[in-house]
Amino acid sequence: MAGARPPGYPLKVISAQASAASASSGARTGRAGDFAGFRTRWALLISVAGGLALYASFPPAGIWPLAVLGPALLVLALTGRTLRGSFGCALAFGLAQFVPLLSWLVNEAWYAWAALAGAEAVIFALLAIGQRLLLRLPYWPVAVAGWWVLAEGVGTGGPTPFPGAGWR
């Protein structure tokens, strides 16, 4: 018999319902949240690299293309993380950025430098939890970019402990 199948092989039905079912079962949708993410230690390393890259985009190094690379590395690190893991990765990113960025403050008082860098890193980590939630959206690049703009706007004039800090 032509076209006969051996027993145990089900008939394969191709339909719109079948393709919708395969899309909901893990097929690529373009969302950053679909990627399972890196292991925790790699995510922390990527976060630190992103924070250092963002620091290097400021003077005196002033390598401005790194201002794009830093947040992109943070997106990679946050992808697939839990909210607690996102906070930890973003805290590592913030410390890697703000500790060297605010090192000029050591000339005044080391404790002021440590407090300011730590507070800014915690604020950044709290805001990054919102960024992690946005990674689930279909148009996450636009949403994350808007989130960064909103966070900067609130951080430079909004209800933070350091209003007017334009370098935040």
KOLBA-962688 format. One record per atom (N, C-alpha, C, O): residue number from 1; residue in three letters; atom name; y, x, z. Coordinates in steps of 0.02 Angstrom, whole numbers, padded with zeros to 5 digits. Layout:
N
> nr,rest,atom,py,px,pz
> NUM,ala,CA,Y,X,Z
...
! end
This chain:
168
> nr,rest,atom,py,px,pz
> 1,met,N,-00059,00041,00000
> 1,met,CA,00000,00000,00000
> 1,met,C,00062,00044,00000
> 1,met,O,00070,00088,00042
> 2,ala,N,00105,00031,-00047
> 2,ala,CA,00169,00067,-00049
> 2,ala,C,00216,00036,00001
> 2,ala,O,00224,-00025,00003
> 3,gly,N,00248,00077,00041
> 3,gly,CA,00299,00054,00089
> 3,gly,C,00269,00035,00156
> 3,gly,O,00306,00013,00201
> 4,ala,N,00204,00042,00166
> 4,ala,CA,00175,00026,00230
> 4,ala,C,00191,00082,00280
> 4,ala,O,00190,00141,00262
> 5,arg,N,00206,00063,00342
> 5,arg,CA,00222,00111,00394
> 5,arg,C,00163,00118,00441
> 5,arg,O,00127,00069,00454
> 6,pro,N,00153,00177,00468
> 6,pro,CA,00100,00184,00519
> 6,pro,C,00118,00143,00581
> 6,pro,O,00177,00132,00594
> 7,pro,N,00069,00120,00618
> 7,pro,CA,00084,00082,00679
> 7,pro,C,00124,00124,00728
> 7,pro,O,00114,00184,00734
> 8,gly,N,00169,00091,00764
> 8,gly,CA,00210,00126,00814
> 8,gly,C,00279,00146,00789
> 8,gly,O,00321,00166,00828
> 9,tyr,N,00291,00141,00724
> 9,tyr,CA,00356,00157,00696
> 9,tyr,C,00395,00092,00685
> 9,tyr,O,00377,00054,00640
> 10,pro,N,00446,00080,00724
> 10,pro,CA,00483,00016,00716
> 10,pro,C,00524,00015,00652
> 10,pro,O,00541,00067,00624
> 11,leu,N,00538,-00044,00631
> 11,leu,CA,00579,-00055,00572
> 11,leu,C,00651,-00035,00588
> 11,leu,O,00677,-00058,00639
> 12,lys,N,00682,00005,00548
> 12,lys,CA,00751,00027,00560
> 12,lys,C,00798,-00022,00526
> 12,lys,O,00797,-00030,00465
> 13,val,N,00840,-00055,00566
> 13,val,CA,00887,-00104,00541
> 13,val,C,00956,-00072,00541
> 13,val,O,00980,-00048,00592
> 14,ile,N,00988,-00073,00483
> 14,ile,CA,01056,-00047,00478
> 14,ile,C,01103,-00106,00473
> 14,ile,O,01099,-00145,00425
> 15,ser,N,01146,-00113,00521
> 15,ser,CA,01193,-00168,00521
> 15,ser,C,01256,-00148,00558
> 15,ser,O,01260,-00094,00587
> 16,ala,N,01306,-00192,00557
> 16,ala,CA,01368,-00179,00594
> 16,ala,C,01354,-00177,00668
> 16,ala,O,01385,-00138,00704
> 17,gln,N,01309,-00220,00692
> 17,gln,CA,01293,-00220,00763
> 17,gln,C,01259,-00154,00783
> 17,gln,O,01274,-00128,00837
> 18,ala,N,01215,-00129,00742
> 18,ala,CA,01181,-00067,00758
> 18,ala,C,01230,-00009,00759
> 18,ala,O,01226,00034,00803
> 19,ser,N,01277,-00007,00712
> 19,ser,CA,01325,00048,00712
> 19,ser,C,01373,00042,00771
> 19,ser,O,01396,00093,00798
> 20,ala,N,01390,-00019,00792
> 20,ala,CA,01432,-00028,00851
> 20,ala,C,01395,-00006,00914
> 20,ala,O,01426,00023,00958
> 21,ala,N,01331,-00020,00917
> 21,ala,CA,01292,00001,00975
> 21,ala,C,01287,00076,00979
> 21,ala,O,01289,00105,01033
> 22,ser,N,01280,00109,00921
> 22,ser,CA,01276,00182,00923
> 22,ser,C,01343,00213,00940
> 22,ser,O,01345,00267,00970
> 23,ala,N,01398,00180,00923
> 23,ala,CA,01464,00206,00940
> 23,ala,C,01475,00201,01016
> 23,ala,O,01507,00245,01045
> 24,ser,N,01449,00148,01047
> 24,ser,CA,01458,00142,01119
> 24,ser,C,01408,00183,01158
> 24,ser,O,01415,00191,01219
> 25,ser,N,01358,00210,01125
> 25,ser,CA,01308,00248,01161
> 25,ser,C,01319,00323,01158
> 25,ser,O,01272,00362,01169
> 26,gly,N,01380,00345,01143
> 26,gly,CA,01394,00416,01147
> 26,gly,C,01414,00448,01081
> 26,gly,O,01421,00509,01078
> 27,ala,N,01422,00410,01029
> 27,ala,CA,01445,00439,00966
> 27,ala,C,01518,00461,00975
> 27,ala,O,01553,00437,01019
> 28,arg,N,01540,00507,00933
> 28,arg,CA,01609,00533,00938
> 28,arg,C,01660,00477,00927
> 28,arg,O,01656,00440,00878
> 29,thr,N,01707,00472,00973
> 29,thr,CA,01759,00422,00966
> 29,thr,C,01828,00455,00961
> 29,thr,O,01877,00420,00950
> 30,gly,N,01832,00520,00970
> 30,gly,CA,01896,00554,00967
> 30,gly,C,01932,00557,01034
> 30,gly,O,01988,00583,01038
> 31,arg,N,01901,00532,01086
> 31,arg,CA,01932,00535,01152
> 31,arg,C,01912,00600,01186
> 31,arg,O,01856,00623,01181
> 32,ala,N,01960,00629,01222
> 32,ala,CA,01946,00692,01257
> 32,ala,C,01895,00680,01312
> 32,ala,O,01857,00725,01328
> 33,gly,N,01894,00621,01341
> 33,gly,CA,01848,00606,01395
> 33,gly,C,01776,00602,01374
> 33,gly,O,01732,00601,01416
> 34,asp,N,01762,00600,01308
> 34,asp,CA,01693,00597,01284
> 34,asp,C,01658,00664,01291
> 34,asp,O,01597,00667,01294
> 35,phe,N,01695,00719,01293
> 35,phe,CA,01668,00785,01302
> 35,phe,C,01648,00792,01376
> 35,phe,O,01688,00775,01420
> 36,ala,N,01589,00816,01389
> 36,ala,CA,01565,00820,01458
> 36,ala,C,01603,00871,01499
> 36,ala,O,01602,00868,01561
> 37,gly,N,01637,00917,01467
> 37,gly,CA,01676,00966,01504
> 37,gly,C,01638,01030,01518
> 37,gly,O,01578,01035,01506
> 38,phe,N,01675,01078,01544
> 38,phe,CA,01646,01143,01562
> 38,phe,C,01622,01141,01635
> 38,phe,O,01640,01096,01673
> 39,arg,N,01581,01188,01652
> 39,arg,CA,01560,01195,01722
> 39,arg,C,01622,01210,01764
> 39,arg,O,01673,01233,01737
> 40,thr,N,01618,01197,01828
> 40,thr,CA,01676,01202,01872
> 40,thr,C,01707,01272,01871
> 40,thr,O,01768,01278,01866
> 41,arg,N,01668,01323,01876
> 41,arg,CA,01698,01391,01878
> 41,arg,C,01733,01407,01812
> 41,arg,O,01785,01441,01813
> 42,trp,N,01706,01385,01756
> 42,trp,CA,01739,01396,01692
> 42,trp,C,01802,01355,01687
> 42,trp,O,01853,01378,01661
> 43,ala,N,01800,01294,01712
> 43,ala,CA,01860,01251,01711
> 43,ala,C,01915,01282,01754
> 43,ala,O,01974,01280,01735
> 44,leu,N,01897,01311,01811
> 44,leu,CA,01947,01344,01853
> 44,leu,C,01976,01405,01819
> 44,leu,O,02036,01418,01822
> 45,leu,N,01933,01443,01785
> 45,leu,CA,01956,01502,01748
> 45,leu,C,02003,01483,01691
> 45,leu,O,02054,01515,01680
> 46,ile,N,01985,01430,01656
> 46,ile,CA,02028,01405,01601
> 46,ile,C,02094,01381,01629
> 46,ile,O,02146,01391,01598
> 47,ser,N,02092,01349,01687
> 47,ser,CA,02154,01325,01719
> 47,ser,C,02199,01383,01737
> 47,ser,O,02259,01380,01724
> 48,val,N,02171,01434,01767
> 48,val,CA,02212,01493,01785
> 48,val,C,02240,01526,01723
> 48,val,O,02298,01546,01722
> 49,ala,N,02200,01531,01670
> 49,ala,CA,02225,01560,01607
> 49,ala,C,02282,01518,01579
> 49,ala,O,02331,01545,01554
> 50,gly,N,02276,01452,01583
> 50,gly,CA,02329,01408,01559
> 50,gly,C,02392,01415,01600
> 50,gly,O,02447,01417,01572
> 51,gly,N,02386,01420,01666
> 51,gly,CA,02445,01430,01708
> 51,gly,C,02479,01496,01695
> 51,gly,O,02540,01500,01693
> 52,leu,N,02440,01549,01685
> 52,leu,CA,02469,01614,01670
> 52,leu,C,02501,01614,01600
> 52,leu,O,02552,01647,01590
> 53,ala,N,02471,01578,01554
> 53,ala,CA,02500,01573,01487
> 53,ala,C,02567,01537,01490
> 53,ala,O,02615,01558,01457
> 54,leu,N,02570,01483,01529
> 54,leu,CA,02634,01447,01535
> 54,leu,C,02686,01490,01571
> 54,leu,O,02745,01488,01553
> 55,tyr,N,02665,01529,01621
> 55,tyr,CA,02711,01575,01654
> 55,tyr,C,02738,01626,01604
> 55,tyr,O,02798,01641,01604
> 56,ala,N,02695,01652,01560
> 56,ala,CA,02716,01703,01512
> 56,ala,C,02762,01675,01459
> 56,ala,O,02794,01713,01422
> 57,ser,N,02767,01609,01454
> 57,ser,CA,02813,01580,01405
> 57,ser,C,02885,01582,01430
> 57,ser,O,02932,01573,01390
> 58,phe,N,02894,01593,01494
> 58,phe,CA,02961,01598,01524
> 58,phe,C,02986,01670,01520
> 58,phe,O,02945,01716,01513
> 59,pro,N,03052,01681,01525
> 59,pro,CA,03077,01750,01530
> 59,pro,C,03051,01782,01594
> 59,pro,O,03040,01746,01643
> 60,pro,N,03040,01846,01596
> 60,pro,CA,03061,01898,01550
> 60,pro,C,03013,01908,01491
> 60,pro,O,03033,01936,01441
> 61,ala,N,02950,01885,01497
> 61,ala,CA,02904,01894,01440
> 61,ala,C,02928,01852,01381
> 61,ala,O,02933,01876,01325
> 62,gly,N,02942,01789,01394
> 62,gly,CA,02971,01745,01343
> 62,gly,C,02929,01735,01281
> 62,gly,O,02957,01728,01226
> 63,ile,N,02863,01734,01288
> 63,ile,CA,02820,01723,01230
> 63,ile,C,02813,01647,01222
> 63,ile,O,02764,01618,01245
> 64,trp,N,02861,01617,01188
> 64,trp,CA,02868,01544,01186
> 64,trp,C,02808,01507,01158
> 64,trp,O,02797,01450,01180
> 65,pro,N,02768,01534,01111
> 65,pro,CA,02710,01495,01088
> 65,pro,C,02659,01481,01144
> 65,pro,O,02619,01435,01138
> 66,leu,N,02661,01520,01196
> 66,leu,CA,02615,01508,01251
> 66,leu,C,02633,01445,01290
> 66,leu,O,02592,01420,01329
> 67,ala,N,02693,01418,01279
> 67,ala,CA,02712,01355,01310
> 67,ala,C,02671,01297,01281
> 67,ala,O,02666,01245,01313
> 68,val,N,02641,01306,01224
> 68,val,CA,02596,01256,01195
> 68,val,C,02524,01270,01217
> 68,val,O,02487,01223,01231
> 69,leu,N,02506,01332,01220
> 69,leu,CA,02438,01351,01238
> 69,leu,C,02421,01333,01310
> 69,leu,O,02366,01311,01325
> 70,gly,N,02468,01343,01356
> 70,gly,CA,02455,01329,01427
> 70,gly,C,02433,01258,01440
> 70,gly,O,02380,01248,01469
> 71,pro,N,02473,01208,01420
> 71,pro,CA,02451,01139,01431
> 71,pro,C,02387,01121,01392
> 71,pro,O,02348,01080,01415
> 72,ala,N,02377,01151,01334
> 72,ala,CA,02316,01138,01296
> 72,ala,C,02255,01163,01335
> 72,ala,O,02203,01130,01336
> 73,leu,N,02261,01220,01368
> 73,leu,CA,02206,01245,01409
> 73,leu,C,02194,01200,01469
> 73,leu,O,02138,01191,01492
> 74,leu,N,02248,01171,01496
> 74,leu,CA,02240,01125,01551
> 74,leu,C,02201,01062,01529
> 74,leu,O,02160,01037,01566
> 75,val,N,02215,01038,01470
> 75,val,CA,02178,00980,01443
> 75,val,C,02104,00997,01438
> 75,val,O,02062,00957,01456
> 76,leu,N,02089,01057,01413
> 76,leu,CA,02018,01078,01409
> 76,leu,C,01986,01080,01478
> 76,leu,O,01929,01059,01487
> 77,ala,N,02023,01106,01527
> 77,ala,CA,01995,01112,01594
> 77,ala,C,01985,01044,01628
> 77,ala,O,01937,01035,01664
> 78,leu,N,02030,00997,01615
> 78,leu,CA,02026,00932,01648
> 78,leu,C,01975,00886,01615
> 78,leu,O,01951,00838,01647
> 79,thr,N,01957,00899,01554
> 79,thr,CA,01911,00855,01517
> 79,thr,C,01843,00855,01551
> 79,thr,O,01812,00907,01562
> 80,gly,N,01820,00795,01567
> 80,gly,CA,01754,00787,01598
> 80,gly,C,01753,00797,01673
> 80,gly,O,01700,00792,01703
> 81,arg,N,01809,00811,01704
> 81,arg,CA,01812,00822,01777
> 81,arg,C,01819,00755,01813
> 81,arg,O,01844,00706,01785
> 82,thr,N,01798,00754,01875
> 82,thr,CA,01813,00698,01919
> 82,thr,C,01886,00704,01939
> 82,thr,O,01919,00754,01924
> 83,leu,N,01912,00654,01973
> 83,leu,CA,01982,00657,01995
> 83,leu,C,01992,00713,02046
> 83,leu,O,02043,00747,02045
> 84,arg,N,01944,00723,02090
> 84,arg,CA,01948,00778,02138
> 84,arg,C,01945,00846,02102
> 84,arg,O,01982,00892,02119
> 85,gly,N,01900,00851,02053
> 85,gly,CA,01896,00913,02014
> 85,gly,C,01958,00925,01973
> 85,gly,O,01979,00982,01964
> 86,ser,N,01988,00871,01949
> 86,ser,CA,02051,00877,01911
> 86,ser,C,02106,00903,01956
> 86,ser,O,02147,00945,01935
> 87,phe,N,02109,00878,02018
> 87,phe,CA,02158,00902,02065
> 87,phe,C,02149,00977,02078
> 87,phe,O,02198,01015,02079
> 88,gly,N,02086,00999,02087
> 88,gly,CA,02073,01070,02100
> 88,gly,C,02092,01114,02041
> 88,gly,O,02122,01167,02050
> 89,cys,N,02074,01092,01980
> 89,cys,CA,02091,01132,01921
> 89,cys,C,02167,01135,01911
> 89,cys,O,02194,01187,01895
> 90,ala,N,02200,01078,01921
> 90,ala,CA,02273,01077,01912
> 90,ala,C,02308,01117,01967
> 90,ala,O,02360,01147,01954
> 91,leu,N,02280,01118,02027
> 91,leu,CA,02308,01159,02080
> 91,leu,C,02302,01233,02062
> 91,leu,O,02349,01271,02073
> 92,ala,N,02245,01253,02035
> 92,ala,CA,02237,01323,02013
> 92,ala,C,02286,01339,01957
> 92,ala,O,02316,01393,01956
> 93,phe,N,02296,01292,01910
> 93,phe,CA,02344,01301,01856
> 93,phe,C,02415,01309,01885
> 93,phe,O,02451,01355,01867
> 94,gly,N,02433,01264,01932
> 94,gly,CA,02500,01266,01961
> 94,gly,C,02512,01329,02001
> 94,gly,O,02567,01358,01996
> 95,leu,N,02464,01351,02039
> 95,leu,CA,02472,01414,02077
> 95,leu,C,02478,01473,02030
> 95,leu,O,02519,01518,02041
> 96,ala,N,02437,01474,01977
> 96,ala,CA,02441,01529,01929
> 96,ala,C,02508,01530,01893
> 96,ala,O,02531,01583,01872
> 97,gln,N,02540,01472,01887
> 97,gln,CA,02606,01470,01854
> 97,gln,C,02662,01484,01904
> 97,gln,O,02705,01527,01891
> 98,phe,N,02663,01449,01960
> 98,phe,CA,02721,01451,02004
> 98,phe,C,02724,01512,02050
> 98,phe,O,02778,01534,02068
> 99,val,N,02667,01541,02070
> 99,val,CA,02670,01600,02113
> 99,val,C,02705,01658,02078
> 99,val,O,02751,01687,02108
> 100,pro,N,02687,01676,02016
> 100,pro,CA,02726,01730,01984
> 100,pro,C,02795,01707,01960
> 100,pro,O,02842,01746,01960
> 101,leu,N,02802,01644,01940
> 101,leu,CA,02866,01619,01915
> 101,leu,C,02920,01621,01968
> 101,leu,O,02978,01634,01953
> 102,leu,N,02901,01607,02029
> 102,leu,CA,02950,01605,02084
> 102,leu,C,02950,01668,02126
> 102,leu,O,02976,01668,02182
> 103,ser,N,02921,01722,02100
> 103,ser,CA,02916,01784,02138
> 103,ser,C,02984,01815,02156
> 103,ser,O,02989,01854,02202
> 104,trp,N,03036,01797,02119
> 104,trp,CA,03103,01821,02135
> 104,trp,C,03126,01798,02204
> 104,trp,O,03169,01829,02235
> 105,leu,N,03096,01744,02229
> 105,leu,CA,03115,01716,02294
> 105,leu,C,03091,01759,02352
> 105,leu,O,03114,01750,02409
> 106,val,N,03046,01806,02339
> 106,val,CA,03022,01851,02392
> 106,val,C,03080,01892,02420
> 106,val,O,03078,01912,02478
> 107,asn,N,03130,01905,02378
> 107,asn,CA,03188,01943,02402
> 107,asn,C,03225,01907,02457
> 107,asn,O,03258,01939,02498
> 108,glu,N,03221,01842,02459
> 108,glu,CA,03255,01803,02512
> 108,glu,C,03209,01797,02573
> 108,glu,O,03228,01817,02628
> 109,ala,N,03151,01769,02562
> 109,ala,CA,03103,01760,02617
> 109,ala,C,03035,01745,02588
> 109,ala,O,03028,01699,02547
> 110,trp,N,02984,01782,02608
> 110,trp,CA,02918,01772,02580
> 110,trp,C,02891,01703,02596
> 110,trp,O,02855,01674,02555
> 111,tyr,N,02907,01676,02655
> 111,tyr,CA,02882,01610,02673
> 111,tyr,C,02914,01555,02631
> 111,tyr,O,02882,01504,02617
> 112,ala,N,02976,01565,02610
> 112,ala,CA,03008,01516,02565
> 112,ala,C,02974,01517,02497
> 112,ala,O,02962,01465,02466
> 113,trp,N,02957,01577,02473
> 113,trp,CA,02921,01585,02410
> 113,trp,C,02853,01551,02413
> 113,trp,O,02834,01513,02368
> 114,ala,N,02815,01563,02467
> 114,ala,CA,02749,01534,02474
> 114,ala,C,02753,01458,02480
> 114,ala,O,02713,01422,02450
> 115,ala,N,02802,01433,02518
> 115,ala,CA,02808,01361,02527
> 115,ala,C,02829,01326,02462
> 115,ala,O,02801,01274,02445
> 116,leu,N,02876,01355,02427
> 116,leu,CA,02900,01324,02365
> 116,leu,C,02846,01326,02311
> 116,leu,O,02834,01276,02277
> 117,ala,N,02813,01383,02303
> 117,ala,CA,02760,01388,02252
> 117,ala,C,02702,01341,02269
> 117,ala,O,02675,01309,02225
> 118,gly,N,02684,01337,02332
> 118,gly,CA,02630,01293,02353
> 118,gly,C,02648,01219,02344
> 118,gly,O,02608,01180,02320
> 119,ala,N,02710,01201,02362
> 119,ala,CA,02731,01132,02355
> 119,ala,C,02735,01111,02282
> 119,ala,O,02714,01056,02263
> 120,glu,N,02761,01155,02240
> 120,glu,CA,02765,01139,02169
> 120,glu,C,02695,01133,02138
> 120,glu,O,02683,01091,02095
> 121,ala,N,02649,01176,02160
> 121,ala,CA,02580,01173,02134
> 121,ala,C,02546,01108,02155
> 121,ala,O,02508,01079,02116
> 122,val,N,02558,01085,02216
> 122,val,CA,02528,01022,02240
> 122,val,C,02557,00963,02202
> 122,val,O,02521,00918,02182
> 123,ile,N,02623,00963,02192
> 123,ile,CA,02655,00909,02153
> 123,ile,C,02626,00908,02083
> 123,ile,O,02611,00855,02056
> 124,phe,N,02620,00967,02053
> 124,phe,CA,02592,00972,01986
> 124,phe,C,02520,00945,01985
> 124,phe,O,02501,00909,01938
> 125,ala,N,02480,00963,02035
> 125,ala,CA,02411,00940,02037
> 125,ala,C,02406,00865,02044
> 125,ala,O,02362,00833,02014
> 126,leu,N,02450,00835,02083
> 126,leu,CA,02450,00762,02090
> 126,leu,C,02468,00729,02024
> 126,leu,O,02438,00678,02006
> 127,leu,N,02516,00757,01988
> 127,leu,CA,02534,00729,01923
> 127,leu,C,02478,00738,01871
> 127,leu,O,02471,00697,01826
> 128,ala,N,02440,00791,01879
> 128,ala,CA,02386,00804,01831
> 128,ala,C,02329,00754,01838
> 128,ala,O,02290,00745,01791
> 129,ile,N,02323,00722,01896
> 129,ile,CA,02272,00670,01902
> 129,ile,C,02287,00613,01854
> 129,ile,O,02242,00586,01822
> 130,gly,N,02351,00596,01848
> 130,gly,CA,02371,00546,01798
> 130,gly,C,02355,00569,01728
> 130,gly,O,02334,00530,01685
> 131,gln,N,02365,00634,01715
> 131,gln,CA,02350,00660,01648
> 131,gln,C,02275,00654,01635
> 131,gln,O,02255,00638,01579
> 132,arg,N,02234,00667,01684
> 132,arg,CA,02161,00662,01674
> 132,arg,C,02141,00591,01656
> 132,arg,O,02098,00581,01614
> 133,leu,N,02173,00542,01687
> 133,leu,CA,02158,00472,01671
> 133,leu,C,02178,00455,01599
> 133,leu,O,02146,00413,01567
> 134,leu,N,02231,00486,01575
> 134,leu,CA,02255,00473,01507
> 134,leu,C,02208,00502,01454
> 134,leu,O,02210,00480,01396
> 135,leu,N,02167,00550,01472
> 135,leu,CA,02122,00581,01424
> 135,leu,C,02068,00533,01400
> 135,leu,O,02034,00547,01351
> 136,arg,N,02061,00476,01432
> 136,arg,CA,02012,00426,01411
> 136,arg,C,02037,00382,01355
> 136,arg,O,01998,00347,01323
> 137,leu,N,02101,00383,01343
> 137,leu,CA,02130,00338,01293
> 137,leu,C,02116,00363,01222
> 137,leu,O,02107,00423,01212
> 138,pro,N,02114,00318,01173
> 138,pro,CA,02101,00338,01104
> 138,pro,C,02157,00384,01077
> 138,pro,O,02142,00430,01038
> 139,tyr,N,02218,00371,01096
> 139,tyr,CA,02275,00412,01072
> 139,tyr,C,02299,00457,01129
> 139,tyr,O,02359,00459,01144
> 140,trp,N,02253,00493,01159
> 140,trp,CA,02269,00533,01218
> 140,trp,C,02319,00589,01204
> 140,trp,O,02358,00605,01249
> 141,pro,N,02322,00620,01144
> 141,pro,CA,02373,00673,01136
> 141,pro,C,02444,00646,01144
> 141,pro,O,02486,00680,01174
> 142,val,N,02458,00587,01118
> 142,val,CA,02525,00558,01124
> 142,val,C,02537,00538,01197
> 142,val,O,02591,00549,01224
> 143,ala,N,02486,00509,01229
> 143,ala,CA,02493,00488,01298
> 143,ala,C,02505,00547,01345
> 143,ala,O,02546,00543,01390
> 144,val,N,02468,00602,01335
> 144,val,CA,02476,00661,01378
> 144,val,C,02544,00693,01366
> 144,val,O,02576,00715,01414
> 145,ala,N,02566,00697,01304
> 145,ala,CA,02633,00725,01290
> 145,ala,C,02687,00683,01324
> 145,ala,O,02734,00710,01353
> 146,gly,N,02680,00617,01319
> 146,gly,CA,02728,00573,01352
> 146,gly,C,02726,00581,01428
> 146,gly,O,02778,00577,01461
> 147,trp,N,02667,00591,01455
> 147,trp,CA,02659,00601,01527
> 147,trp,C,02695,00665,01550
> 147,trp,O,02728,00665,01602
> 148,trp,N,02690,00719,01510
> 148,trp,CA,02724,00781,01528
> 148,trp,C,02800,00770,01526
> 148,trp,O,02836,00795,01570
> 149,val,N,02825,00735,01476
> 149,val,CA,02897,00722,01472
> 149,val,C,02919,00680,01532
> 149,val,O,02970,00694,01562
> 150,leu,N,02881,00629,01548
> 150,leu,CA,02898,00586,01605
> 150,leu,C,02896,00625,01670
> 150,leu,O,02941,00618,01712
> 151,ala,N,02845,00667,01679
> 151,ala,CA,02840,00707,01740
> 151,ala,C,02898,00756,01747
> 151,ala,O,02925,00765,01801
> 152,glu,N,02918,00786,01692
> 152,glu,CA,02976,00831,01694
> 152,glu,C,03040,00793,01710
> 152,glu,O,03082,00817,01747
> 153,gly,N,03047,00734,01681
> 153,gly,CA,03106,00693,01694
> 153,gly,C,03111,00672,01766
> 153,gly,O,03165,00674,01796
> 154,val,N,03055,00651,01794
> 154,val,CA,03054,00631,01864
> 154,val,C,03063,00693,01909
> 154,val,O,03098,00689,01960
> 155,gly,N,03032,00748,01890
> 155,gly,CA,03036,00809,01931
> 155,gly,C,03104,00841,01933
> 155,gly,O,03121,00874,01983
> 156,thr,N,03144,00833,01882
> 156,thr,CA,03209,00865,01882
> 156,thr,C,03264,00821,01910
> 156,thr,O,03319,00846,01923
> 157,gly,N,03252,00759,01921
> 157,gly,CA,03304,00717,01949
> 157,gly,C,03277,00660,01991
> 157,gly,O,03316,00619,02016
> 158,gly,N,03212,00658,01999
> 158,gly,CA,03182,00601,02033
> 158,gly,C,03165,00616,02105
> 158,gly,O,03192,00663,02135
> 159,pro,N,03121,00576,02133
> 159,pro,CA,03105,00581,02204
> 159,pro,C,03055,00636,02220
> 159,pro,O,03000,00622,02243
> 160,thr,N,03073,00698,02209
> 160,thr,CA,03031,00754,02229
> 160,thr,C,03069,00794,02281
> 160,thr,O,03129,00784,02289
> 161,pro,N,03035,00838,02317
> 161,pro,CA,03070,00876,02368
> 161,pro,C,03124,00923,02339
> 161,pro,O,03168,00946,02375
> 162,phe,N,03120,00937,02274
> 162,phe,CA,03166,00985,02244
> 162,phe,C,03199,00956,02183
> 162,phe,O,03188,00980,02127
> 163,pro,N,03241,00904,02191
> 163,pro,CA,03274,00875,02132
> 163,pro,C,03322,00925,02100
> 163,pro,O,03354,00964,02135
> 164,gly,N,03327,00921,02035
> 164,gly,CA,03373,00966,02000
> 164,gly,C,03342,01032,01981
> 164,gly,O,03375,01074,01951
> 165,ala,N,03278,01043,01999
> 165,ala,CA,03245,01105,01983
> 165,ala,C,03221,01101,01910
> 165,ala,O,03165,01078,01897
> 166,gly,N,03262,01123,01864
> 166,gly,CA,03246,01117,01793
> 166,gly,C,03188,01159,01770
> 166,gly,O,03162,01146,01716
> 167,trp,N,03168,01208,01808
> 167,trp,CA,03112,01250,01788
> 167,trp,C,03046,01218,01807
> 167,trp,O,02993,01246,01791
> 168,arg,N,03047,01161,01839
> 168,arg,CA,02986,01127,01860
> 168,arg,C,02951,01096,01804
> 168,arg,O,02898,01065,01813
! end
